Amino acid sequence: MPSTCDRITAKASPQATFLKLGNGITLVHQDMPASAVVSVDVWVKAGATSDPTNCLGMAHFLEHMIFKGTEAIATGEFDLVIESEGGTSNAATSLDYAHYNFTVAANRLAIALP
């Protein structure tokens, strides 16, 4: 199901476009026409300081779960699709955030993004 987008008027920049998706996610897009690659970096506001005291390490554990698959993506397929297209992917957890990123050739984005 496609998300609706509403342009955010605050923090507008000549270098980037800020969009707010219907589900509340903020999307920052920066076009660099000379670049042959696309990088996607998803940040989630839930890091180590969000862990319940009885479940320390939960944010880091959940960061790793993206690589275990979903109903739509089989175990190992996340990395397999990106890497078979010549891309790289990684994830990290900090105190305040977890983030997931990948980089692929610009002409392979439609394959890697889902």
N, C-alpha and C positions, 0 to 999 in steps of 0.2 A: 504494500500500500504506500503510495507516494506521500511524503510529508509536505505540508504547505510551508511557504517561506514568507517572512515579512522582513523587510530591510530594517536594520537597526539604525536609527538616526544618530545616536550618540557614538562617539569614538570613531567617526568616519575618518578615513585616511586615504590619501591619493595612492598609497602603495598597496592597500588591501581593501577588500569588500567584506563587511560584516553583515551576516544574515542571521535572523533568529528563526529556527524551524518551529513548526506548530507544536512539537513536543517539548519545547523549551531549550533545546540544544542550540548553542551559538556556533555558527560556522564562520570561519575566517578563511577567505580565499585570496591568494596572491598569485596573479598571473605573471609568469616570467617567460615570455615567448621564445627567448633564446635557449631555454633549457629543454633538453630532450627527455627529461625525467619528471615524474610526478611523485611528490611525497605526501602521504596522508598521516596525520598524527592526531589521535583521539585521546583527549584528556578527560579523566573521570575524577570528580572531586570527592575522593575517598582514598585516603592513604593510611599510613600506620597510625596516625593520631585518631583515626576514626574507629580503630579496632575496639571492640568491647573488652573490658579488663579481663574477662574470662576466656577470651579468644584472641590473644595476641598473635599477630602474624596473619590474621584473616585477610586483610587487603592484599598482601603479597600472595597468599594462597589463591585468592580469587583472580588475581592477575594471570596466574598460570592456567586457570581453567579455560580461558579463551582458546588455548591450543588443544583442549580435549574434545572439542566439537560441540555441535548443537543438533537439534532435529534436522536442520537444513545443511549442516556442514559436518562431514564425517571426521572422526579422530584423525589428526595429522593432515587433513586436507587444507587447513588454513595456511600453513607454511608451504605445503606441496604446490598449491596453485601459484602462490607468489614466486616461489623459487624456481618453478618450472618455466616461468615467464621471464627469468633473469633478474628478479627482484630480491630484495632483502626485507626481513621483518624483525621486530624486536619489541620488547615491553619492559617496563620498569615501574617500581613502586617507590614513592618518596614519603615524606612525612604527611603531606597534604593531598597528594594526587597519585593515581596510577595512570600510565599512558601506554598506548599501543601505537606502533608506527610501521609503515612499510613504504618502500620506494620501488617504483617500477618504471620502465620506459613509458613515455607518455602515450604511445599508441597501444599499450597493454592495460591501461587503466580500467577499461570496461570489463576485462576478464578478472582482474585482481580485486576490484572494489567490493563486489558482493561478498 
